[in-house]
């Protein structure tokens, strides 16, 4: 019952907000004056077998044009799509991705029966699909990725991603770890980067982003204010918010004026918004 009341309240709120009938004139509300990019976190982590080719294919075929994934490197230098370092949670095998060779990783199956995804295969899938927004999160830590390995990894990721990027698509490299962002910014000045933080968007986070020379920030939806989103955008920063566990999370992000919104249930969000709130513009 409480969830139904919350849903009715949010629907009324957005009707007022976007139609301008009760709250603000439409021309004064910036959130709906632009399309927000919805993207499938790990290919749609709560709807699909996360970070598998099947997940990305299913989400794409359902109408999604925005995606996020995670990239690691095997012991012998192959790029693997995996959120976790450990295979335990998602697969029937055990081990650490960075401590295993590619030949062994190719034998690994997820608990739903899909093979581990290699970055080359993901890039090949999207190579003939222009107009896609795709984030590649670099899952580096100082312990697992000392500087020499970090630089090798960054070079490989950048070259692989840029070589297969279709015309009209937005491919960007992201990380919580500032080191790969700093290295890539110096090495490849044209690279499109996003700094991720577990913090809400604050003045301090905005300054960190500006200091990195990065034009995109991925911050926690909880605690982020509309004013801080507008301040960041005024400073030339594009704002992405996470997590996106519910339709209401997406609605909140739209109301805040975010440029990009992550979702673990992207197909559900897209279907709901198109049928119940079609006035909201979604890429």
N, C-alpha and C positions, 0 to 999 in steps of 0.2 A: 504493500500500500504506500509506504514512504517513497519507494522508487517511482511509483506511478505519479505521486504528487510532485516529485522532483522533475519528472519528465514533462508534466503539464506546465509546471512553472517555467522551465527552460524554453519550452515551445512558445509560451506567451511572451517571455522575455525577448526571444529572438524575433518574433513577429513585430513586437514594438520597436526593437532596435533597428531592424532592417527595413521596416516599412515606414518608420519615422512617425507613427501615428500618435504615440503617447510620450515617448522619451525625448528624442532629438530629431531635428530636421534631417532628412536623408543626406543632404549635402555636407553636414557636419560630422557624419559618422564615417571614418576612413576604413574601418575593418572590412566592410562589404564592397568598397569601391574598387577592390582588386581581387583577383582570384588567389586563393590560398592553395599551396601545393600539399596535397595529401600524399604521404609515402608509407609504404609497407615495411615496417620494421622487421628485419631478417626475412623478408619476403612475406610476412604475415604470420608472426610467431605463434599466435593463439588460434589461428585458423588453419595453418598448414604445418607440414613437417619442416620446421624452420631451417633456413639457409640451405635448402636443397634445390636442385633445378626444378623439381616438381612444384615447389612452393612459388618460385618466381613465375613459372609458366602459368600456374593456375591463377595467380593474382593478376597477371597481365591479361589473361583471357577473360577475366571478370571486369576488365575496364581500368585497372590501375595503371598509372603511368609514372608513378614515383616509387622508389625502392631504396632500401638500406641494407648493407651487408657488412660482414666482418672478415678481415684478411689476416692470416698468419703465414709463417714460412716453415716449411719442413726442415729437418736436419740436413737434407741434401739440396736445399735451395729451391723447392717448388712452392708456389703460392696456393694456400688452401683457404677455403671459405669455412670459418668456424668461429662462433662467438666465444666458446670456452676453450681454454688451453687443454683441459682434460676431456677425454672422450666419454667419461663415465655417464654424464647426464643424458646425452642425446643418442648414444650408440650402444651396440651390444659388445663393444670392445673396451679395453682399458689402455691408458697410455697418455702421454703428453704430445700434442701435435708437433711442437718444436723439437722434440727428442726422437721423432720417428722419421724414417725415410718414406718418400712418396710411394714406392712400390707397396709398402705395408699399409699405408693409408688408403690406397686404392682398394684394398680388400675389406675395408671397414664398411659396415652397413648401419644405418640408423635403426632405432627401435621399430620404425615403421617400414623398414626394408629398403630405403633409398641409399645410394652410395654417397660418400662424402663428395662435396662439390669442389672442384679445382677452379681457381679464378679464370683460367683460360676458357673453360667450358661456359662459365657464366657470361663472360665477355662475348664469346661466340654467339650465344643465344640472343643477346641484345644488339649485335652488330648490324642487323638489318631492320632495326626498330627505332627509327629516329624519333626525337621529341620526348625522350625519357629522361627523368631526373633520377640520378643514382648516386648514393653516398657509399663510399668505401671506407669503413672505419679501420684504422690501423691499430691493431691490438697490441701495442708495444708497451713494455715495462722496462725500467732500468736493469732489473735483474736478468730477465730473459733476453733482452735486446741491448747488450752493451753497444757502445757507439759504433764500432766497426761493423757489427752485424746490422745495426739500425740503418746505417747509410746504405749498405748493400740492399737491404730490404726495401727502403724507400725508393731507391733507383729502380728496382725491379717493378714495384707496384706502379710507380708513375709511368714508366715506359710501356708496361703491359696495358694499362688503362687507356692511355692516350692513343696507343696504336689501334685500338679497336673501337674508339668512340665514334658513333655515327653522327652525321651532320644534324644539327638542331637539337642535340641532347646536351644535358648539363651533367657532367661527371665531376664530382669533387671528392677530395681526400680529407678525412676527418680524424680527430683523435682527442682523447682526454690528455694524452702525453704531449707536452709542448715541444719536446725534442724533434720529433719527425716534422712537425709544422715549421719549426725554425730552420731545419736542414733543407726542406723542400723549398721554402720561401727563398732561401739564398741560392740554391742550386738551380731551381726552375722558376724564375720570377713570374711566369705566366700561369702558374698552377692555381687552381681554384681550391681554397682550403676552408675548413670549418673547425673552430675550436669548441670542444664539448666540455661542459662542466655539470657536476651534479647539483650545483647551486642554482637558485632562481636568478633571474636577470637583475643585477644590482649595478650601481655606479662603479663598484670595484671590478665586477666581472666585465663590464663594458670597457673599462680602462685596460684590463688585461688583454682583451681582444684587440684593442687599438694598438697596444704596445707590441703585440705579435705581428702587426701589419696584416692581419686577417680580416676579411670583410664579412664573415658569417660567424654566428654564435649559436650553439645548441645548448639550451639551458632547461632547467627543471620548470615545468608548468606550475607546480605548487609554489606560491609565493611571488610569482612574477606579476607585476602590475602593468596595466595598460600604459601608464605614464612612462615607465621604464622602457617598454617596447617602443613607444614613439620617440623617446630620447635616443635610443640606439639607432633607430632608422634615420633620425635627423643627422646622426653622426656618420651615416653611410654604411651602417651595419645591417645585414639581413638577419632576421630572427627566426630561429627554429625552436620549437618546444617539444619536450618529451616528459614523462612517458605518455602513451596513448592507449590506455586499457579499455576505455569505454567510449561510447558515442558522446557522452557528456564532456569527456576530456577534449574531444575535438571541437565541440561547440564552444567551450570556454576559450580554447586557443584562437578560434575565429573572432570571438568577442574582444580578445586582447589585442587583435590586429596583427597576429604573427604571420610571417611570410610562408613558413613551412611547418607542417605538423605531422609528427610520427604517429603511427598506430599499429598495435598488434592485431587489431581486427579491422583491417582496411576495407575489406569487401562489405562487412556489415555497416561500417561508417558510410561508405559511398552509397550503398543501397538506401539507407535511412535518409541521408541528406537529399538524395535525388527525388525520393518519393514524398518525404515529409517537409522538407525545407528547401525546395528547388531554387529559391531566390539567392541562396548562398553559392557563390562562384567557386568551383573547385577545379584545379588542374589534375 
